[in-house]
Amino acid sequence: MDFVLSEMIDKVMTARASLRPLYIQGGGTKQFYGEPMPPLSNGARLDISPFSGVVNYQPSELVVTARAGTPLAEVEALLRSNRQMLAFEPPRHGLASTIGGCVAAGLSGPRRMMAGALRDFVLGATLLDASGTILRFGGEVMKNVAGYDISRLLAGSMGIFGPLLEVSLKVAPIPLAEETRVLELNEAEALAKLNAWRSLPLPISATAWQREEGIGLLRVRLSGSKPALESARRTVGGMPVEDAQAAAYWEGLRDQTHPFFQVRPLWRLALPPTMPPLELGDMLIEWNGGLRWLDGTGVEADFVRKTASRHGGHATLYRYEGNPAVPVFHPVAAGVHAITQRLKQELDPTGMFNPGRLFREF
């Protein structure tokens, strides 16, 4: 691995000396996400995938540390062998998906509503900056108060600060039992139910509402001990979903192979879960109403953004064709933009890492 790391450092130094952009890639499964990647005619690609392998894993400590190029499937298989998991259920997008790519994209799956977002599980990270220096942030413990928590800022940074080399993540036990219930409800009824359940101690680990053949269906996944599931079943109601069918549904939602994710343009709206139906178009609703996927066919991008902003949320143009006329990511507040810009200047003063992938001006 020392040879692989040396080659990566050489590529960084060569790109910096020639003032050429350097585009970071692991498994290549998330190239669709973010601002479009320009042709490589004026730049070079830095392949992280050879830098792989689990560095440290102690099941009793609930922490795993792996090199950024390690396949996500390899990490999850190791965790499953000890009845543990990545609780935020990162979308895999394919077998080549890497753990570093998951952190750089910052995406979480259906269980995020119960467990928390990916960034909440990042304990530490190692980064290669534009000078070829290896920087270490955070650690492998639950509490770390040494300086700013830069490691969590790297989650969702789309590689603009430099290539991740290693990440340390909290892991969680696999639930003792799971089951899924389905209720026939329209959008307003489903959101009302979800809001009512939020104040109750229910072991709900995922929810999803959508219209199927004109009928609104709310699926609710329950996770925990068998007594807890039995109690929740009486409150939630609905009909049981066969285990294999339920597992296939949640896997399709997590990995975004569900048919809804094939629409173009596809918007990802993060909103307060108490928001009533937006009446923007066909939607798939997750996270107790906090995440709403919108079929943007025939909907003006500016109207989507203004609607999300008006309700205290933000909208990402998640999937699109060609070069979008609007920024992919929702414009951030001036203070956040300034902090991001200063951090970029410190770690990548020449702006060579993934230029334009997060914000067009970076």
DORONU-728738 format. One record per residue (C-alpha): residue in one letter; x, y, z. Coordinates in steps of 0.25 Angstrom, whole numbers, plus 2048, in hexadecimal, padded with zeros to 3 digits. Each point is the difference from the previous one (the first is absolute). Example, Ala and Ser with C-alpha at 12.3 -4.5 7.8 and 13.67 -1.06 7.14 Angstrom:
2
A8317EE81F
S80680E7FE
//
This chain:
362
M800800800
D80C809802
F8037FF7F1
V7F18047FD
L80080C809
S80E8057FA
E7FA7FF7F2
M7F4808805
I80980B806
D8088007F3
K7F38037F8
V7FC80B809
M80D807800
T8017FE7F0
A7F28067FF
R80380C809
A80D8037F9
S7F98007F2
L7F4807806
R7F77F67FA
P7F37FB807
L8007F3807
Y7F27F8800
I7FF7F680B
Q7F97F37FE
G7FE7F3807
G7F67F67FB
G7FA80A7F6
T7F27FD805
K7FC80E804
Q8058087F4
F7F28047FD
Y7FF80780D
G80480F801
E80480A7F5
P8047F97F3
M80E7FB7FF
P8078077F4
P8087F87F6
L80E7FC805
S8078077F4
N80580B809
G8027F880D
A8037F2806
R7F97F5808
L8057FC80D
D7FB7F1803
I7FE7FD80E
S7FB7F27FF
P80E7F9801
F80180680E
S7F77F6807
G7FF7F780C
V7FB80180E
V80A806809
N7FA7FD80E
Y7F37FA805
Q7FD7FC80E
P7F17FC801
S7FF80380F
E80480E7FD
L7F68027F5
V80A8077F7
V8067FC7F3
T80B8077F8
A8027FE7F2
R8088067F4
A7F88087F7
G8017F77F4
T7FA7F4808
P7F37FA7F9
L7F4804809
A7FB7F17FE
E80D7FB806
V7FE80980C
E7F27FC802
A8037F17FF
L80A80180B
L7F6808809
R7F57F67FD
S8097F4804
N7FF80780E
R7F18037FF
Q80480F7FE
M7FD80A7F5
L80180E7FB
A7F4806807
F7FE80B7F6
E7FF7F67F4
P8088087F6
P7FB7FE7F1
R8097F67F9
H7FD8047F2
G8077F37FB
L80B7F6805
A80B8097FD
S7FC80A80A
T80B80480A
I7FF80480E
G80880D7FD
G7F68037F5
C7F47FE80A
V80680B809
A8048097F5
A7F28007FB
G7FA80180E
L7F37F87FC
S7F87F880A
G7F57F67FE
P7F27FC806
R8057FE80E
R80680E801
M7F3805807
M8027F680C
A80F7FF800
G80580E7FB
A8088057F4
L80D7FB7FB
R80880C805
D7FB7FC80E
F8077F37FF
V80E8057FB
L80A80080C
G80C8037F8
A8068017F2
T80E8017F9
L80180A7F5
L80B8027F5
D80180F7FE
A8058087F4
S80E801805
G8017F0801
T7FF80180F
I7F87F5808
L7F780780A
R7F87F880B
F7F3805806
G7F87FB80B
G8037F1805
E7FA7F3803
V7F980480D
M7F2805802
K80580D806
N80B8087FB
V80180F804
A80E8037FA
G7FD80C7F7
Y7F58027F5
D7F97F37FB
I8058017F2
S7FD7F17FE
R7F1802800
L80280C7F6
L8067F77F6
A7F37F8800
G7F88057F3
S80C8087FC
M8017F97F2
G80F800801
I80280F7FE
F80A80080C
G8087F47FB
P8007F17FF
L7FC7F880D
L80A7F6804
E7F97F980C
V7F3802808
S7FC7FB80D
L7F17FE802
K7F77FC80C
V7F87F37FE
A7F47FA806
P7FA7F3804
I7F67FA7F6
P7F2800805
L7FB7F3807
A7F38017F7
E7FA8077F5
E7F28017F9
T7F98097F6
R7F2805801
V7F88067F4
L7F580A801
E7F78057F5
L80080F802
N80080D7F8
E80C809801
A7FA80A80A
E7FB7F4809
A80D7F97FF
L80880D805
A7F680280B
K8027F2805
L80F8027FF
N7FF80D808
A7F87F980B
W8097F4801
R80C80A802
S7FC80380E
L7FF7F1804
P80B7F6804
L7FE7F77F4
P80C7F87FA
I7FD8067F2
S80D7FE7F8
A7FB8047F2
T7F48067F9
A7FC8027F1
W7F48057FA
Q7FC8007F1
R7F57FF7F6
E7FF7F27F9
E7F67FF7F5
G7F880B806
I8007FB80E
G80880780C
L8087F5808
L80880380C
R80B7F6804
V80580080E
R80C7F7804
L8017FD80F
S80D7FB806
G8037FC80E
S7FD7F580A
K7F47F77FE
P7F880680B
A80380E7FB
L7FB7FC7F2
E7F37F9806
S7FD80D807
A8038097F4
R7F77F77F7
R7F4804808
T80280F7FF
V8058007F1
G7F57F67FB
G8007FD7F1
M8037F37FA
P80D7F7801
V8098007F4
E8077F27FD
D80E801805
A8077FD7F3
Q7F780A7F9
A80380B80A
A80F7FE800
A8008017F1
Y7F880D801
W80980780A
E80D7FB7F9
G7FA8067F3
L7FE80D807
R80D800807
D8087FD7F3
Q7F78097F8
T7FC7F57F6
H7F1802803
P7F98057F3
F7FD80E806
F80F8037FF
Q8007FE7F1
V7F980D7FE
R80780C7FA
P80180B805
L8007FA80E
W80080A80C
R8047FD80E
L7F880980A
A80480080F
L7F5807808
P7FB80180E
P7F87F3801
T7F4808805
M7FE8067F2
P7F27FC7FA
P8007FB7F1
L80780A7F7
E7F77FD7F3
L80D8017F7
G7FE7F37F9
D8027F1802
M8087FD80D
L8067F5808
I80180480F
E80A7FA80A
W80680480E
N7F2802806
G7FE80B7F6
G80D807801
L8057FB7F2
R7F88017F4
W8047FC7F2
L7F98077F5
D7FE7FD7F2
G80480D7FA
T7F97FE7F2
G7FA80D7FC
V80380780D
E80980D7FF
A80D7FE808
D7FF80E805
F7F27FD806
V8057F3807
R80C808806
K7F780B805
T7F67F7805
A80A7F8808
S80680D806
R7F3806804
H7FD7F4808
G80E800807
G8067F57F8
H8097FE7F4
A7FF7F97F2
T80B7F87F9
L7FF7FD7F1
Y8047F2803
R7FF7F97F2
Y7FF8087F2
E8047FE7F2
G80A8097F9
N80580D807
P7F6806809
A7FD80F7FF
V7FF80180F
P80B7FC80B
V7FE7F2804
F80180380F
H7F780A807
P80880D802
V80580180E
A80080B80A
A80B80B7FF
G8077FB80D
V8007F27FC
H8058037F2
A80B809806
I8057F580A
T8007F67F5
Q8088097F7
R80A80380B
L8027F1803
K8027FE7F1
Q80A80A7FF
E8087FA80C
L8007F27FB
D8008027F1
P80580E7FD
T8017FE7F1
G7F27FA7FE
M8047F37F9
F7F87F6808
N7F27FD7F9
P7FE80E7FB
G7F28047FF
R7FA7F3805
L7FA80580C
F7FE80F7FD
R8038067F2
E80980B806
F8097F6807
//
